[in-house]
């Protein structure tokens, strides 16, 4: 059974059907792309998958559990973590704290242990510190662990957001335009990072992206939507030559 | 890292005891008058009130304007409890601690009940709803029989002095400090930074807002308990809207998210009106001017979100030497 199984997902805002009958099935370890022209409903799909919007109808089964109607933090616990199109870091906190906040659920001490600093506080905090440092090492950011998130250069802020999502220990990672605003060099680095994440953490990745080099370069399978409807599914070569996709992007 | 922590803990502990000894010498030897010792107690009460509000405003990022209401609940709860157990002839310290705990728990329960619906709102709306609840509490107390109504509550044992209120303040500050540096405190800070991102990394924002608000109410109750057993007389009109604003002013002046800033601001805003008593008619004018100047030149508050640390301060001379040496080296290199 697929890790993420979405069927007939529909959402209506008043009279507007933003997403209509969306379906996707992602196996664990898969790298899947979701593309479409501006306003096609890609981010709306993400928001439904992560519990920000409640779909009008349809089912979302994540790792065998139906997550429709669950709160965003419950869906994170079920195993789906995301990043945002416009970076949403905890700007005034340090890089390390950003990661540690996402690691919150994996720390096992209660509020009394925390206030009185009992041994479990020290043990768990040390574990969290080591974990955060290891994770930052993977992203080559250990040296900036103590700087404030807002002071990082743009490319690193993007990376930190991905690292933070990974710290929730997800089964599937949803990346919303990770390459937006990056230069070709940074995009290349990002591609390597995405491969690295998939191989190292053995998780599935679903990404929305406008940078076709990136999408065609790394995704094994791509879903294309336009006006909320799926117009094509296939591997990059099929998508490139699909007349519906060309029509959606370039017009007749 | 643990070694450094231990060292700073020892330094802080020594400082706390030194201040206590100094306080004791000053008050018992009569160098400072009883009047001034009383002002000190007011300072401590303000520290407790403002630092508890700082948890809601500075760490949770929620603007609450009903803190005086919680103070009133705590004050009346502890006063009634203290009157009830007064005949048992307990040592004053135990009576005080018990009454403060009772005050804290009752206020926390009320805070939780108010917080659950109120915290679903944000920003201005939350400010208005907490303001409303604060007034409801005051008006309710004004009309109950057992609280003495508008005539006030008398006969409360006066067992708070500058010594025991000092220790209560220290305990409150230490608990708030460790709390805000635990995983729960981090979760609260993340809510203030970005609520959507916070939910997206698995933080149950409603639960943590309620938790922060409840703890904040608990310590507001403790502050109220100190107040009740210091003044020995309670009048509902003390706990009006202006009291909430006064506490909020301390938090903003000290810096939202800085406990040590709150301590400094509490002293400034409690002492300033007293010191200006000689210029009675210009007093409020100066007081307001200080606030305006402060907000123009340092809108983030005295300490911003930073904490003053003794170990850090002790390192300053060494840091300056280091800097000078580095400068000399650089100049030497140029030559």
Contacts between the chains, C-beta under 8 A, distances in Angstrom:
chain1	res1	chain2	res2	distance
A	50	B	200	6.6
A	52	B	196	7.6
A	71	B	199	7.3
A	71	B	204	7.5
A	72	B	199	4.1
A	72	B	200	5.9
A	73	B	199	5.2
A	73	B	202	4.9
A	73	B	203	6.0
A	73	B	204	5.0
A	73	B	205	7.3
A	76	B	199	7.9
A	76	B	200	6.8
A	76	B	201	6.5
A	76	B	202	3.6
A	77	B	202	5.9
A	81	B	200	7.4
A	81	B	201	7.2
A	81	B	202	8.0
A	82	B	200	5.7
A	84	B	196	7.8
A	84	B	197	7.1
A	84	B	200	7.4
A	88	B	194	5.2
A	88	B	196	6.3
A	88	B	197	3.9
A	88	B	200	7.4
A	89	B	194	7.5
A	89	B	197	7.1
A	90	B	189	7.2
A	90	B	190	5.3
A	90	B	193	3.9
A	90	B	194	6.1
A	90	B	197	6.7
A	90	B	198	7.8
A	91	B	193	6.4
A	91	B	194	7.8
A	92	B	193	6.1
A	92	B	305	6.9
A	93	B	186	7.9
A	93	B	189	6.4
A	93	B	190	7.4
A	93	B	193	6.3
A	97	B	186	6.1
A	97	B	189	7.7
A	100	B	183	7.4
A	100	B	186	6.1
A	101	B	186	5.2
A	101	B	187	6.5
A	101	B	189	7.8
A	101	B	190	4.6
A	101	B	198	7.4
A	101	B	201	6.1
A	101	B	203	6.9
A	102	B	201	4.0
A	102	B	202	6.9
A	104	B	183	5.4
A	104	B	186	7.0
A	104	B	187	5.6
A	104	B	201	7.5
A	104	B	202	6.5
A	104	B	203	6.2
A	105	B	202	5.1
A	107	B	183	5.0
A	109	B	182	7.7
A	109	B	183	7.1
A	111	B	179	7.4
A	111	B	182	7.1
A	111	B	184	5.2
A	111	B	211	7.6
A	113	B	182	7.9
A	114	B	178	6.6
A	114	B	179	6.5
A	114	B	182	2.9
A	114	B	183	6.5
A	114	B	184	5.8
A	114	B	185	7.4
A	115	B	175	5.5
A	115	B	178	5.1
A	115	B	179	5.2
A	115	B	182	6.9
A	116	B	178	7.3
A	117	B	178	5.8
A	121	B	182	6.7
A	122	B	2	7.5
A	124	B	183	7.6
A	125	B	183	7.8
A	128	B	183	7.5
A	164	B	201	6.1
A	165	B	200	7.8
A	165	B	201	7.1
A	167	B	201	7.4
A	168	B	201	5.5
A	168	B	202	5.1
